[in-house]
Amino acid sequence: MASHDNKIRSLYPQISRLRELSGSPCLSLGILHRGSITHTTHFGQVDIDKLRPPDDNTIYHVASLTKVVAAAAVASLVDDGVLEWDLPVRHYLPEFEHRQDDLGREHTLIDLLSNRSGIAMANVLWGQKRGEFLLDKGKIVQTACHIEAVKPFRSSFVYSQWKYALVTAIIERVTNETFGTYVGMTRTTFMRPVGDNIATPHDIDDDMKPVRVRHLNMTDDTGFAGGHAARTTVKNLLILYQSLLFTLAHESRYEGRPTNDTPFRNVKPIFSPLIGVGKVTMDDVAHCLGLYRTRLPNSLSTSSVNSLLLGPNQMPRIGLNSTGLEIFHHAGNVPGYFSSAFLIPSTMTAVVILTNALSFVDPTDLVG
């Protein structure tokens, strides 16, 4: 373990340089290996005008890393018999009964969580550049009912926040609680965070200097909580992934039998590839439920904006000596923050990287 720790420490200069080049005021890194939290480290300062460094308990907005929490919540409700993976969404959201296409008649929670329903991205219908919301929470499902499909049903991967808004609505209707209240995570909030240990959000100006921006109004009150509203810490994410990977290992070993040692249940479907992503085969890169799955050797930047900003062919291929290794991952970004998480079930490993600036490149992806 000491050798592992020394290897990570030897990368500190490169990690620090990547943070500086991106303009992000701070960066937090955490590593889980063989089921134990083995390393956390932090760079920079939580605010451009505060010398305070981040620590294990500094809160960041982790954006789309929230999605696997939504998938896990649905998995538990399916295990309880409250929801069904393959029951049409219209059963839970009667607003869809008027819609007579495949989306209206057949699409399910599996289709929503795997991003294979074909619903358009259509971000302009719910938010503006700084995340200002255009719709009241009560209008989200009604609006989603009228969004057209841009790809044939179950034939293509189309990433859309609307799908997780619908998942959020279903969870809230069957539990009669807000999403954040139902999942009940410690040291995690789905509202604007309060306290003095918060990584202040920043953007990067044309001179590559960080500039403070206001906290995004992405909360439990918006209807999009299950897609990208979580604010949490690097330590809490490591504990989350530790529990998730432990549950997966237990269910795989004991043929789905639940464990009382974690809050998660029925997680094997979360890690099941369901739709191919991009121009490669589904065996290479696929989307599961709230996570991407990539088989090495490959690029791990599929879910990061880096693949769009720099081009997929410009991203490094890793794992030349680890052919066939499966890595599950997701990236997140909202005004003021980048985040990335990488999970390797076979070694009970997770790597989490968080920053507090929306820069011209995603440093969390490059560090990971």
C-alpha positions in Angstrom: 0.0 0.0 0.0 2.9 2.3 0.7 4.1 1.8 -2.9 0.7 2.7 -4.2 0.6 5.9 -2.0 4.1 6.9 -3.2 3.0 6.5 -6.9 0.1 8.8 -6.3 2.3 11.4 -4.5 4.8 11.3 -7.4 1.9 12.7 -9.6 1.3 15.7 -7.4 3.3 18.1 -9.6 1.4 17.1 -12.7 -1.9 17.3 -11.0 -1.1 20.7 -9.5 0.0 21.9 -12.9 -3.2 20.7 -14.6 -5.2 22.6 -12.0 -3.2 25.7 -12.6 -3.4 25.5 -16.4 -7.2 25.1 -16.2 -7.5 28.1 -13.9 -9.5 26.2 -11.3 -8.9 27.7 -7.8 -8.9 24.3 -6.1 -9.0 20.5 -6.8 -9.8 17.6 -4.6 -8.8 14.0 -5.3 -9.8 10.8 -3.5 -9.0 7.2 -4.1 -10.6 4.0 -3.0 -8.7 0.7 -3.6 -9.4 -2.9 -2.6 -12.5 -1.5 -0.8 -10.7 1.0 1.4 -10.2 4.7 1.2 -6.5 4.9 0.6 -5.7 8.4 -0.4 -7.2 11.9 -0.4 -5.4 15.1 -1.3 -6.2 18.7 -2.1 -4.7 21.5 -4.1 -5.3 25.3 -4.3 -7.8 27.3 -2.3 -11.6 27.2 -2.0 -12.0 30.8 -3.2 -9.8 33.2 -5.2 -9.8 35.6 -2.3 -9.5 33.1 0.5 -6.3 31.3 1.3 -8.1 28.4 2.9 -7.3 25.1 1.2 -10.0 22.5 0.5 -10.1 19.3 2.6 -12.0 16.0 2.8 -15.2 17.8 3.9 -15.3 20.6 1.4 -18.6 20.7 -0.4 -18.6 20.8 -4.3 -21.5 20.8 -6.7 -21.0 17.4 -8.3 -23.6 17.8 -11.1 -24.2 14.6 -13.1 -22.4 12.4 -10.6 -25.9 12.6 -9.0 -27.3 10.3 -11.7 -26.1 7.0 -10.2 -27.8 8.1 -7.0 -31.1 8.3 -8.9 -30.5 4.9 -10.5 -29.7 3.4 -7.0 -32.9 5.0 -5.6 -35.0 3.4 -8.4 -33.2 0.1 -7.8 -34.2 0.1 -4.2 -37.8 1.0 -5.0 -37.9 -1.8 -7.5 -36.6 -4.2 -4.8 -39.4 -3.0 -2.5 -42.0 -3.7 -5.2 -42.9 0.0 -5.4 -41.6 0.4 -8.9 -41.0 -1.9 -11.9 -38.1 -1.6 -14.3 -40.2 -2.4 -17.4 -43.6 -0.9 -16.6 -44.4 2.0 -19.0 -43.7 5.4 -17.6 -47.3 6.4 -18.2 -48.3 4.1 -15.3 -46.5 6.5 -13.0 -47.0 9.7 -14.9 -50.5 9.8 -16.4 -49.6 12.9 -18.3 -48.0 10.6 -20.9 -51.2 8.8 -21.6 -52.2 11.3 -24.4 -49.0 10.5 -26.3 -49.5 7.7 -28.7 -45.9 7.2 -30.1 -43.4 4.7 -28.7 -42.4 7.1 -26.0 -46.0 7.5 -24.8 -46.9 3.8 -25.0 -43.7 1.9 -24.1 -40.8 3.8 -22.6 -39.8 2.6 -19.1 -37.6 3.6 -16.3 -34.8 1.5 -17.9 -35.2 3.5 -21.1 -35.0 6.8 -19.1 -32.0 5.8 -16.9 -30.0 4.4 -19.9 -30.7 7.4 -22.1 -32.0 5.2 -24.9 -35.5 6.6 -25.2 -34.5 9.1 -27.9 -35.8 12.2 -26.1 -34.0 15.3 -27.3 -31.5 17.2 -25.1 -33.6 20.3 -25.4 -31.8 22.2 -22.6 -33.1 25.5 -23.9 -36.6 24.5 -22.7 -35.6 24.5 -19.0 -32.6 26.7 -18.5 -30.4 29.5 -19.6 -26.6 30.0 -19.8 -26.2 30.4 -16.0 -28.7 27.7 -15.2 -31.6 30.1 -14.6 -34.7 28.1 -14.6 -37.5 28.9 -17.1 -40.1 26.4 -15.7 -41.8 25.9 -12.4 -41.3 22.4 -11.0 -45.0 21.6 -11.6 -44.5 22.2 -15.4 -41.6 19.8 -15.8 -43.5 16.6 -16.6 -46.1 18.4 -18.7 -43.4 19.9 -20.8 -41.4 16.7 -21.2 -44.5 15.0 -22.6 -44.2 17.3 -25.7 -40.5 16.9 -26.4 -40.0 15.0 -29.6 -37.7 12.1 -30.1 -34.6 12.9 -32.2 -33.6 9.2 -32.6 -35.6 6.1 -33.1 -36.8 4.5 -29.8 -34.2 2.2 -28.1 -31.9 2.5 -31.1 -29.4 5.2 -30.1 -27.9 6.9 -27.1 -29.1 10.5 -26.6 -28.0 12.2 -23.4 -30.8 14.4 -21.9 -31.4 15.9 -18.5 -35.2 15.6 -19.2 -35.0 11.8 -18.7 -33.6 12.2 -15.2 -36.2 14.9 -14.5 -38.9 12.3 -15.3 -37.1 9.8 -13.1 -37.0 12.4 -10.3 -40.8 13.0 -10.8 -41.6 9.3 -10.6 -39.5 8.8 -7.4 -41.2 11.8 -5.8 -44.7 10.7 -6.7 -44.4 7.1 -5.4 -42.6 8.1 -2.2 -44.5 11.4 -1.6 -41.1 13.0 -0.7 -38.7 15.2 -2.5 -35.8 13.4 -4.2 -33.3 14.8 -1.7 -35.4 13.8 1.3 -35.9 10.3 0.0 -32.3 9.5 -0.6 -31.3 11.1 2.7 -27.5 11.3 2.2 -25.3 12.6 5.1 -23.0 15.7 4.4 -24.8 16.0 1.1 -27.5 18.4 0.1 -29.7 18.9 -2.9 -30.3 22.6 -1.9 -27.9 25.5 -1.9 -25.1 24.6 0.6 -24.6 26.5 3.8 -21.5 26.7 6.0 -18.0 27.9 5.7 -16.4 24.9 4.0 -17.8 25.3 0.5 -15.8 25.4 -2.7 -16.9 28.7 -4.2 -18.0 28.4 -7.9 -15.9 30.2 -10.5 -15.8 30.7 -14.3 -12.6 31.4 -16.2 -12.3 34.7 -18.1 -10.6 35.3 -21.4 -7.3 35.9 -19.6 -7.5 32.5 -17.9 -8.3 34.1 -14.6 -11.0 32.7 -12.3 -14.0 34.9 -11.6 -16.6 34.1 -8.9 -20.1 33.2 -10.1 -23.2 32.7 -8.1 -24.3 29.2 -7.0 -26.5 27.5 -9.6 -30.2 27.3 -8.7 -30.3 23.6 -9.3 -32.0 22.2 -6.2 -34.7 19.9 -4.9 -37.2 22.6 -5.7 -36.6 22.5 -9.5 -37.6 19.0 -10.6 -34.1 18.1 -11.8 -32.6 17.0 -8.5 -32.0 13.4 -9.6 -30.0 14.5 -12.6 -27.5 17.0 -11.3 -28.4 18.7 -8.0 -26.1 17.0 -5.4 -23.6 19.0 -3.5 -21.2 16.8 -1.5 -17.6 16.1 -0.6 -14.8 13.9 -2.0 -15.0 11.8 1.2 -18.7 11.2 0.9 -18.5 10.2 -2.7 -15.8 7.7 -1.9 -18.1 6.2 0.9 -20.9 6.2 -1.6 -18.9 4.3 -4.2 -17.4 2.0 -1.6 -20.9 0.9 -0.5 -22.1 0.6 -4.1 -19.2 -1.6 -5.2 -19.4 -3.7 -2.0 -23.1 -4.3 -2.8 -22.4 -5.2 -6.4 -19.7 -7.7 -5.3 -22.1 -9.3 -2.8 -25.0 -9.6 -5.2 -22.7 -11.0 -7.9 -21.3 -13.6 -5.5 -24.6 -14.6 -3.9 -26.8 -14.5 -6.9 -28.6 -11.2 -6.1 -29.1 -11.9 -2.4 -29.3 -8.5 -0.6 -26.8 -7.4 2.1 -27.6 -5.6 5.3 -24.2 -4.0 5.4 -25.0 -1.1 3.0 -28.1 1.0 2.1 -28.1 -0.2 -1.5 -30.1 -3.1 -3.0 -30.6 -4.6 -6.4 -27.6 -2.7 -7.9 -26.5 -5.3 -10.6 -28.8 -3.7 -13.2 -27.1 -0.3 -12.6 -23.8 -1.9 -14.0 -25.5 -3.6 -17.0 -24.6 -2.1 -20.4 -27.8 -1.3 -22.3 -27.0 1.0 -25.3 -23.8 1.7 -27.3 -22.3 5.2 -27.2 -20.7 6.9 -30.2 -19.4 5.2 -33.3 -17.6 2.3 -31.5 -19.3 -1.0 -30.6 -21.4 -1.4 -27.5 -18.8 -3.8 -26.3 -16.3 -1.0 -26.3 -18.4 1.9 -24.8 -21.9 1.7 -23.5 -24.3 3.4 -21.1 -25.7 1.6 -18.2 -28.0 3.2 -15.6 -26.4 6.5 -14.4 -23.0 5.3 -15.5 -20.9 4.8 -18.7 -19.0 1.5 -19.1 -15.8 1.5 -21.1 -13.6 -1.5 -21.9 -9.9 -0.9 -22.1 -7.8 -0.1 -24.0 -9.8 3.0 -24.8 -10.4 6.7 -24.0 -12.2 7.4 -20.7 -13.4 10.8 -21.8 -16.7 9.9 -23.4 -18.8 11.6 -20.7 -16.5 14.6 -20.4 -16.8 17.8 -22.4 -13.1 17.2 -23.3 -14.3 14.7 -25.9 -16.3 17.5 -27.5 -13.8 20.4 -27.0 -10.7 18.5 -28.1 -12.3 15.8 -30.3 -12.6 12.1 -29.4 -9.6 11.2 -31.5 -7.4 13.6 -29.5 -8.1 12.0 -26.2 -5.5 9.5 -24.9 -6.2 5.8 -25.0 -5.2 4.1 -21.8 -5.0 0.6 -20.6 -2.8 -0.9 -23.3 -1.7 -3.5 -20.7 -5.1 -4.0 -19.2 -7.1 -5.4 -22.2 -10.7 -6.1 -21.3 -10.7 -4.3 -18.0 -14.1 -2.6 -17.4 -14.3 0.9 -16.0 -17.5 2.6 -15.1 -17.5 6.3 -15.0 -19.3 9.6 -15.3 -18.3 13.3 -15.5 -20.3 16.3 -14.4 -20.3 20.0 -15.1 -22.4 23.0 -14.2 -21.5 26.7 -14.1 -18.7 26.8 -11.5 -17.7 23.2 -11.2 -16.3 20.1 -12.9 -16.3 16.6 -11.5 -15.3 13.0 -12.6 -15.6 9.6 -11.1 -14.1 6.3 -12.2 -15.1 2.9 -10.8 -13.4 -0.5 -11.3 -15.5 -3.2 -9.7 -13.0 -6.0 -10.2 -10.5 -4.3 -7.8 -13.1 -2.4 -5.7 -11.5 0.8 -6.9 -12.9 4.3 -7.3 -11.2 7.6 -8.2 -13.0 10.9 -7.6 -11.8 14.4 -8.8 -13.6 17.6 -8.1 -12.9 21.3 -9.0 -14.6 24.6 -8.5 -14.4 26.3 -11.9 -16.0 25.7 -15.3 -12.8 26.2 -17.3 -12.0 25.8 -21.0 -11.0 22.2 -20.4 -12.1 19.6 -17.9 -9.1 19.0 -15.6 -11.0 16.3 -13.5 -11.1 14.1 -16.6 -7.4 14.6 -17.4 -6.3 14.0 -13.8 -8.5 10.8 -13.7 
